């Protein structure tokens, strides 16, 4: 009996792609906000894009509406929201005053974001799900946007602030294309039971965010960025110990 070739469906899953489109809109709105000088709105839209980006994948898995189209569309939306948008906001806020150096750093950041996403797509099916290789583009965008938000919220300007942004943008961009490992937290079970102390910690974190949102969010992502360096060093030491012990056994 001759097998009939399965024709792929031309339809699209609405719900997860709606979240992806909303994240893309938030990233585009951040760019337009930066062009018009509304920097606080611009950085907030980048964080909104982060929330929406985290939801689209979860919604797709919960509703069993995952697709290759959705994965590729999500990656393109991430490039705009977490690659181009933070670079544009950083350039408009302060890097433009540095001339060609500021332009170059903004471009390098956007390019690192594109390379990070391309590498993730290629290694997605073979990489260890517990870790990210390189800083994830949403976390890198949060570092850049968080720094600008702190500066705007405290009305800090001047040469020191601009060079601080230069350092943060360069640092986060290079971390994206590095081989440093970061916890992905994909193994966490948000539907299971947790100790009572976890609820207390969550309450305290929310209270801190309420008191000083820009500063707490920026420090939180900065700690996460630095944690990758600590994790990678720990994994390397463990690997060396295992090789030494294996050598003695042999």
N, C-alpha and C positions, 0 to 999 in steps of 0.2 A: 504494500500500500504506500502510495506516494505521500510524503509529509508535506503539509502546507506551511508555507513560511509565515511566521507570525508578524503581522504588521503592527508597528508600535503606535500607540494611541497619540493622536494629535492634540488632545486636550491637556490642560494644565491644572494642577491642584491649586485651588484659589487661596485657601487659608494660609499655608506657610509662605507662599509667594506674596501674599498681602503684607505680612510682617516684613519680608525682605524689601518690598517696595517702600514701605514706611521708613525703614532704616536708610534706604538710599535717599529718600526725600529729606530726612533729617541731616544727612551728610551734605547734600546739595544746599540745603537751607543754611548750614553752617558756613559754607563758602560765600554765599550771598550776604550773610550777616557780616562776615569779615570785610567784604568789599565795601559795605555801607558803614563800617566803623562800629557795628554793634557786637563787640567782642564777647560780652558776657552771654548774650543769646547764642552766639556762635559756638562757644565751648559747651554750653548746656545741651545744645542740639547734638553735639558729638557724643555726649554721655547718654542721651536718649537713644541715639543710634546703637550704642553698645547694648542697652537693655533689649531693644527690638531684635538685634542680631542674636542675642542669647535665646530669645523666645522662638524664633522661626524654626531652628533645628529641633527644639524640644517639642513644639507643636507638631512638626512633621513626624517625629517618632511616636508621639502619643496617638496621633490619628492615622498612623500607617500610610502617610502620604509622601514618603521620601521618593525622590527621583533624581536622575542625573542632571536634568535641566535645573532643578531647584538648587543643587549643589553648585553648579557653574554660575547661576544667577547670583547666589549668595556671595560667591567669591568676587564677582565683579562689583557688587554693591559694597563689599568690604573695602575694595581698592579705593572707591570714591570716599566712603565715610571715614576710613581709618588710615588711608594713605594720602590722598590728594587734599581732603578737607583739613586735617591738622597742619599739613605743610602750608596750605594757603592762609590759614588763620595765623600761624606763626610768622609767616612772611609779612602779612599785612600789619600785624601788631607791633613787630619790632625788628625782624630780620632785614626788612627793606632798608633800614637806616645804615646797614653795614655794607651796602652796595653789592658787588659781585659775590663777596663771601657769604652774605645772607642768602642770596639767590641760590648759590651752589648748595648750601646746607639744606635748604628747603627742598631742592630737587633731589638731593641724595636721600633724604628721608622718604620722599614719595617713591623713589626707585627701590629702596630697601623694602618698603611695604609691598610693592609689586613682586619682588623676588621672594619675599617671605611667603606670600600667598601661593605663588607658583610652586615653590618647594613643598609646601603643605599639601597641595593637590596631588603632586606626584607621589609623595610618601604616605598618603593618607591610609592606604590599605595595608602597608607593611610596617609602619612605625609603631612603637610601643604606645598604647593608648594612655598610659599613666603619665606620660611626659610630653611636653612640647619641645621641639628642637628650635631654639631661638625664642625670643620674647614674642608672644602673640600680638598681632597688629592692633587689636582693640586695647590691650594693655599699654602698648607703646603710645597709641593715640591719647589714652587717658593721662599719661605722663606729661605730654606736651600741652594738652588742653587744661589739665589740672594746674600746671605751673602758670599758665596765662591767667586762669581764673583767680588764683591766689594773688597775682600781681594786680589784676583789675579790681578785685574785691577790696584790697588794701590800698588802692590808688598809688601803687609803687611804679615809678617810671625811671628813666635815666639809663646811663651806660651800663651800670651793674646789672640791671634787670634784663637788658637786651643780651648781654654776654651770658647771663645765666640761662636765658632761653636758648641761646646758641649751643651751650653745653648740653642742656636737656634734650634738645632736638637731635643733636649728633649722637649722644649716648643711646637714646631709645632707638634711633634708626639702625645703628650698628649692632645693637643687641638683637634686633629682629633677624639679621642674616648671620648671626653667630651660631656656634654649635653648643651653646650653653643650654642646659636642660632646665625646664620649668615644670612644676606640678600642673597637670591639666585639670585636676579635681573631678575628672569624669567618673572616678570610682565612688564618689560620694553618693550616698543614698538619701535623697531629700524626703522620701516618703516613710522611712523607717523611724524608729524611736531613738532618741538621743538622751544623754544624761541631763539632769536638771541644770547643771552648771553651764551647759551650752546655751540654754535659753537666757540665762543671766548675762552671758558674754554678748549675745546678740542684742539684748536690750541696751547694754552699755555702749556698744558700737553705734547703735541707732541714735542714742542720746548725744554722743560726740558729733555725729554727722549733723544732727539738728543744730548744735551750738555753732559749729564752724564747718559747713559743708566743703568749701574749696580746699581748705588746709588739710582736713582729715582725709578726704578722698585722694589728694595728691600724695600725702605721706603714706597712705595705704598702698597705692600702686608703686611708689618708690621702694617700699619695703619688699613688695613682691618682685620687683626688678632685681633688687640686690639678693633676694633669696635664691635666685637661680645660680648666682655665683657660688654661694655656699653649698647648694645642692650638688652642683657639678664637681666642686672640689671634694665633697664627701664621696661621691660615686667613683671618682678617680682613685682616691685612697683605698676604697674598698676593692676596686679592681686590681690594684697593685698588690694588696695583701693576698687576694685569692690566687694571683699568679705566683707569688712567692711560696705560698703553701702548696700549690700544685707542683712546683718545682722540687720541693723537699719530698713530696710523696713519690714523684717519679724517680 
